[in-house]
Amino acid sequence: MNSKRLWLVSVGVVALAMANAPAHAQDPQSVDQAAAGDYGPIIVTATRRASPLSDVPIAVSAVTAQSMQNSGASDIRTLNQLAPSLLVSSSGTEANGAARIRGIGTVGDNPGLESSVAVFIDGVYRSRTGAGLNELGEIERVEVLRGPQGTLFGRNASAGLLNIVSKAPEFKLSGKAEATYGNYDYWRLAGRITGPISEQIALSLDGVWSRRDGFYDVVDRAGAKIGDTNDRDRYFVRGQALIEPSDALSIRLIGDYTNRDESCCGAAYIETRERRPTGGGTYADAPFNRIVSILEAQGGPIPSDPYDRNLRITQGREYVSKLKDWGVSGEINYDFGGAKLTSITAYRDYKSRDYGDYDYNAADLLYRDPGTFRQFKTFTQELRLQGSAFGDKLDWLVGGYYANEKLALVDNIRFGVDYGAFATCRLLIGAGVNPSPLAAFIDPSQQRCLTPVGRNLATASFGALAPLLNGALDALYNISNNTNGSTGDVNSRYSQKSRNWALFTHNIVHITDRFDVTLGLRYTRESKRFSSDLNNDNATCPLLQTRATGPDLFELATGQITGVPAGSNPANLAGGILTLGCLGNGSTTLNALDLNDKISDGEFSGTAVASWKPIDDLLLYGSYSRGYKAGGYNLDRFQLGTTGLNVIPAVFAPRTNADVTSLRFAAETVDAFEVGLKYSQPKWSVNIAAFRQEFSNFQLNTFNGTSFVVQNINGCGGQLAANRSCAKDDVGPGLVSQGVELELTASPARNVRLSGGFTYARAKFANRLVGSDDGRVPLDPALFLLPGSINSNAPQSVVTASAAWTPDIGSTGLSALFYIDGRMTSGYNTGSDLFPEKYQDGYAVANARIGLRGPGQRWAIELWGQNIFNQDYTQVAFSTPLQSSGPDQSTIGQFGRPRNVMANQLISAYLAEPRTWGVTLRGQF
């Protein structure tokens, strides 16, 4: 769908929603109220006070359990259908999913980065967004807070916040259960029981079990299915106790446990062409891709259509995702009469193991071994005291927050048995405009990847450097030829200990009965201690780095040999041998290297809001907010020792603990401005907000084909110097998101609910960028497409709409359900380096549900479908590891490289789920 057509359809849907129109939510209510059409006010706790949504002067969408049930949402990813400013996606592991609000968020499978969009469940901060990709069980509502949340809530969030509130125990015995079956042999069983055990204590227990076959087929060389991946096999259980010994005291205790044992996550090739320049900056398709030819010689054909959902992976590697996530929390509320004290204490233990094939094809190049895992152990404590003063003219709140988190990561990336031959072939096949003269003699099964004729030709072309380069190529070819057929990381560990404390106050001053001023201020202090123990059994790398008599590879690669300038063919070949032979940093100085470092930072954040109700039904407001997200460490050692230019990777030279500072990244901050209005009538409402958010030190995480590059992004108001640095006084925000949001709700007739939402958000990088707030660090070369461009995963226009009709069927007490929702999205780039091959055109996704319900909804049967039109689209595209022929291992897009050279980087993608459908049976008492 082109952007013009999408825009016209979007306008049409918004106009329809305005004419009829609900929001993303209903308020918590009983079945009887819903049947009678009495929806009442929508209650949210976005300001840590229970208030009607129409009276809260911030941009927030509230999605209730009924809304999520109708849409088929069981985790936060499916909130995309209901909240146009939100985009949730997952990539290589669902343990580290990503959420963006207004085009801003933190992406990538790098546990060192916290999310710009924080997730809270029952007031407890979850360390990473992936925690919300689990089953949620019975919930009351989900609040999507848009913009920085720099005052309230336990953890600062620079882009927004998801506040998930589960259903509390009730002092009336009740229960419900449901069973679902769908395509891909999908089963889901869920249930809840709650009731009192005394006049002061109520308990509840809810749980979910689900399983499903994978929507990718794993096939052999002949195309026959031998398995599947991206399946479901998980369960969740949560127990709660509500203790109310008096009217003044309330205690809520929660314990939950999640277990997943699944195959995730496969990726499909979406770009396998080779492009060659034709002059004048234009490119044309080559008749073949030299990288593809090597891969197919080693592993068989590469599927040509990603949406056939056929994958070829190394047999025995597969994709494994195991997760155990559990925690306990206690919330105590005590009313002193003049003030109310709230205490939330929690401990959480989150451990995921995600390993398997890492090259996403049948050749055995790279894999993560079963010893790989990540674990977060987090203790949090929040205290709030709030009340009123001066005859209720002041609604005050003060509080404190403390968090102690221990992060452990074991990330073992190993070379497979085909790696040595592949690496040698991809170097020798060349990266020039035309195929290498050696191309006709390439043979992955032969020593040095060449036929005897090819080896003689290579020796002649190397001249005096032939002994050095031939010996190095032989060593690279044999890199995996050891007793177990692989080599690489061995129990390489990273550890990060984080302590965070904050003091905050949030006060609403009622200047008049209709005019309020809200003032919030927070001081946050964050300290992190980093350590790592790096171990590797790659014997080839030390061999390549050994300085022998005469010239060596390092001198050749860096232009230190007379007559061989850096960047020449022999120098590039030497650099490629070093890089490919030492991937994983298996040098002598990195093996058994222990790194230690610590950082500490403090920051003020807060908000100021003026709100006015000229009439009872209309709220006008304007606000300023300051947001903050702590800095940290890139948990990928390939960047160790780089200068920000990535000119000399860590594999080239000895490293010491002094280089550990190169893994740091600075805190992210944002200044946000917003104006809005909320108009509410008994049968319809409208919310409009206009915003501008200016991000400094934006934390960008990019996978460049070999490693994760983490860099702070800042703008430069003046001209860049020759070394691409910027004068400190000229440094400003690097990313600005601005736009408008519209939400509409209506109940034009009994048992009819309509909703519509529209977001236009332009999240754009500055025209000139640098990598630090002092201007001294240039932008990483892999990010050359960022200046002046729209951020990744940031569609500029999104429209959502939903309609629910629940008519009575005569006077039998039966009723029907007819429901449909849709999300239409303009095109956006799904890769954080913005390579054009990673662009996703605009698309539309629709869900639908029809059902029959018994009297009082004591039972129901529903037929449902998600993505009912089977829309194909990409969640996240990435540069497939190692699969380009650039000798310097740089990842360059096929249409974006600024130099007039051939480009053939292969691009893979994590695809969205196809159409699913099924039937659900419900019952309750």
PyMOL commands that set and color helices and strands:
alter all, ss='L'
color gray80, all
select helices_A, chain A and resi 3-20+31-36+53-55+65-71+76-81+94-96+129-133+290-299+306-308+419-428+439-441+447-449+452-477+540-545+553-557+569-581+637-639+657-663+728-730+781-783+836-838+855-857
alter helices_A, ss='H'
color red, helices_A
select strands_A, chain A and resi 43-44+51-52+60-64+86-89+98-101+104-105+117-121+124-126+139-146+160-166+174-182+186-196+201-212+216-219+225-229+232-243+249-262+268-271+275-279+282-285+310-311+319-335+339-357+366-368+373-389+394-410+413-415+487-488+493-510+515-534+593-615+618-629+632-633+664-665+668-680+684-696+698-703+708-716+731-733+735-746+752-765+769-770+797-805+808-809+814-825+828-829+839-840+843-853+859-866+874-879+907-911+916-924
alter strands_A, ss='S'
color yellow, strands_A
deselect
rebuild
show_as cartoon
